[in-house]
Amino acid sequence: MKTALVTGASGGIGKAVVEKLAQEGYQIYAQYFRNIEPLKEAMELYDQIIPVYADLSSESGTEQLLENIPTSIDALIFANGISHYGLIQDVLMEDYQKIIQLHLTSPFFITQKVVSGMIRKQKGSILFISSIWGQTGASCEALYSMAKGGQISFVKALAKELAPSNIRVNAVAPGMIDTSMNDRFSPEELEDIKNSIPLERNGKPEEVANVVLFLISEQASYITGQVIAVNGGWYC
């Protein structure tokens, strides 16, 4: 049985990824923080989902997670993330540290530990759920865009470093997906965004999960260092 670690597993996209991998027979270590309820629904359907509590926005979160997972993981998927909306001059140091820790620092050191087992096996897949804003940037989301853009740069560099060990590293960059991250928008704002998307609708978490499954599968065995946009044509 293949083993996967999915961070942010209780979020909209994370939960969809967990369920998709469970359907394919993976044993999944599902990291969550604060809200385990969405995972409970999936755990009732699939007994190979193992919840792991860890706060990856804190410095101690990495060790908190790693001490509860095995040393050998076939697929490492970073689906954790929180947005930050506001002018750059209003960003507090606390907000900055939390965003960078969650999106960059914790994933860096988790990868550092997990990749050793992949190198020994000469096989593995690492994938980041980045964002459309990591590709093109968003006004009033400079901090979030910086963090997600950093993930993309990390993916491109790490893919080159790990390719000789047959370890593939990719990213998915979702656009407007129907998750709780969009709750801050008014109905009018959501309608305006939808009208600006060529496919004229928001994406579904399951549509992102489908791309994740493909990228970590043998069907994508010659794909590494890539950023696959799932955005309905919003940014090309």
C-alpha positions in Angstrom: 0.0 0.0 0.0 1.3 3.4 -1.0 1.6 6.1 1.8 0.9 9.8 1.5 1.2 12.7 3.8 -1.4 15.5 3.1 -1.1 18.7 5.1 -4.1 21.0 5.4 -6.3 17.9 5.0 -9.4 19.4 6.7 -9.6 22.3 4.2 -11.8 22.2 1.1 -9.0 21.2 -1.3 -7.1 19.1 1.2 -10.2 17.0 2.1 -10.9 16.4 -1.6 -7.3 15.2 -2.1 -7.5 12.9 0.9 -10.7 11.3 -0.4 -9.3 10.9 -3.9 -6.2 9.2 -2.6 -8.2 7.0 -0.3 -10.3 5.9 -3.3 -7.0 4.9 -5.0 -6.0 2.8 -2.0 -3.4 5.1 -0.4 -2.8 5.0 3.4 -3.0 8.7 4.3 -1.6 10.7 7.1 -3.9 13.7 7.2 -2.6 16.8 9.0 -5.2 19.1 10.5 -5.3 22.1 12.8 -8.4 23.4 14.7 -11.1 21.6 12.7 -11.1 17.8 12.4 -14.8 17.6 11.6 -14.4 17.5 7.8 -11.9 14.6 8.2 -14.3 12.6 10.3 -16.7 12.4 7.4 -13.9 11.0 5.2 -12.7 8.6 8.0 -16.1 7.1 8.2 -15.8 6.1 4.6 -12.2 5.1 4.4 -10.4 3.4 7.3 -6.9 4.1 5.9 -7.0 7.8 6.9 -4.9 8.6 9.9 -5.5 12.1 11.4 -2.4 13.9 12.7 -2.8 17.1 14.7 -0.1 19.8 14.1 0.0 23.6 14.0 2.2 24.3 11.0 1.9 28.0 11.5 4.1 27.7 14.6 7.8 26.9 14.8 7.1 23.7 16.8 4.6 22.4 14.2 7.1 20.6 12.0 8.4 18.3 14.7 4.9 17.9 16.1 3.9 16.5 12.7 7.0 14.4 11.9 7.0 12.5 15.2 3.6 11.1 14.3 4.3 9.9 10.7 6.5 7.1 9.3 9.9 7.8 7.9 8.9 6.4 4.5 6.3 8.3 2.5 5.5 7.8 -1.2 3.7 11.1 -1.8 4.0 14.4 0.1 1.3 16.9 -0.7 1.1 20.4 0.8 -2.5 21.6 0.7 -2.3 23.8 3.8 -2.8 27.5 3.5 -4.5 30.7 4.7 -5.0 33.9 2.8 -4.2 37.4 4.0 -6.1 40.4 2.6 -5.1 44.0 3.2 -2.7 46.7 2.2 1.0 46.0 2.7 1.3 48.9 5.2 -1.3 47.2 7.4 0.5 43.9 7.6 1.6 43.1 11.2 4.7 41.1 12.0 2.6 38.5 13.6 0.6 38.0 10.3 3.8 38.0 8.3 5.5 35.3 10.5 2.4 33.1 10.4 1.9 33.2 6.7 5.6 32.6 5.9 5.9 29.8 8.5 2.8 28.0 7.2 3.5 28.3 3.5 7.3 28.2 3.3 9.2 27.4 6.5 7.2 24.4 7.7 7.0 22.8 4.2 10.7 23.3 3.7 11.7 21.5 6.8 9.0 18.8 6.5 10.4 18.1 3.0 13.9 18.1 4.3 13.0 15.2 6.6 10.7 13.2 4.3 12.9 13.4 1.3 15.6 11.2 2.9 13.3 8.2 2.7 12.4 8.9 -0.9 16.1 9.1 -1.8 16.8 5.8 -0.2 14.0 4.3 -2.3 14.9 6.3 -5.4 11.3 7.2 -5.9 8.7 9.6 -4.6 6.5 12.6 -5.5 6.2 16.0 -3.8 3.4 18.4 -4.7 2.4 21.9 -3.6 -1.1 23.4 -3.8 0.1 26.9 -4.7 -2.3 29.6 -6.1 -3.0 31.6 -9.2 -1.7 34.6 -7.1 1.6 32.8 -6.8 1.8 33.0 -10.6 0.6 36.5 -11.3 0.1 38.3 -7.9 -2.9 40.0 -6.5 -3.5 43.6 -5.3 -4.1 43.7 -1.5 -2.7 40.2 -1.2 1.0 40.9 -1.5 2.0 38.8 1.5 -0.1 35.8 0.3 1.1 36.2 -3.3 4.8 36.3 -2.1 4.3 33.1 -0.1 2.6 31.2 -2.9 5.2 32.5 -5.4 7.9 31.3 -3.1 6.4 27.8 -3.2 6.5 27.8 -7.0 10.2 28.8 -7.0 10.9 26.1 -4.4 9.2 23.5 -6.6 11.2 24.5 -9.7 14.5 24.4 -7.8 13.8 21.2 -5.8 12.6 19.4 -8.9 16.1 19.8 -10.5 17.8 18.8 -7.3 15.9 15.6 -6.8 15.4 14.5 -10.4 18.5 12.3 -10.3 16.9 10.4 -7.4 13.7 9.8 -9.5 11.7 12.1 -7.2 9.3 14.4 -9.0 8.3 17.8 -7.6 5.3 19.8 -9.0 2.7 22.3 -8.1 -0.9 23.0 -8.8 -2.1 26.6 -9.0 -5.8 26.8 -8.4 -7.9 29.8 -9.3 -11.3 30.6 -7.8 -12.3 27.3 -6.1 -15.4 26.9 -4.0 -14.0 26.7 -0.5 -14.3 28.6 2.7 -11.3 30.7 1.8 -13.7 32.8 -0.4 -16.1 33.6 2.5 -14.8 37.1 2.8 -16.2 38.1 -0.5 -19.7 39.5 -0.9 -22.2 37.9 -3.3 -21.7 40.8 -5.7 -17.9 40.4 -5.6 -18.2 36.7 -6.2 -20.4 37.3 -9.2 -18.0 39.8 -10.6 -15.1 37.3 -10.3 -17.2 34.5 -11.9 -17.9 36.8 -14.8 -14.2 37.4 -15.4 -13.4 33.7 -15.6 -13.6 32.4 -19.2 -15.4 29.2 -18.2 -17.9 31.4 -16.2 -17.8 29.4 -13.0 -15.8 28.6 -10.0 -13.8 25.4 -9.8 -14.6 22.5 -7.5 -12.1 21.0 -5.0 -12.5 17.7 -6.7 -11.3 19.2 -9.9 -8.0 20.2 -8.2 -7.8 16.8 -6.5 -8.0 15.1 -9.9 -4.9 17.0 -11.1 -3.1 16.2 -7.9 -3.8 12.4 -8.3 -2.5 12.6 -11.9 0.7 14.4 -11.0 1.7 12.0 -8.3 0.8 8.9 -10.4 3.0 7.0 -12.8 0.9 8.5 -15.6 2.9 11.7 -14.9 6.3 9.9 -14.7 8.0 12.4 -17.0 6.5 15.5 -15.5 8.6 17.4 -12.9 9.2 21.1 -12.0 5.9 22.1 -13.5 3.1 24.4 -12.3 -0.3 23.2 -13.5 -3.0 25.9 -13.5 -6.6 24.9 -12.6 -8.3 28.2 -13.0 -10.9 28.0 -15.8 -8.8 30.2 -18.1 -8.7 33.1 -15.6 -5.0 33.4 -16.0 -3.1 31.8 -18.9 
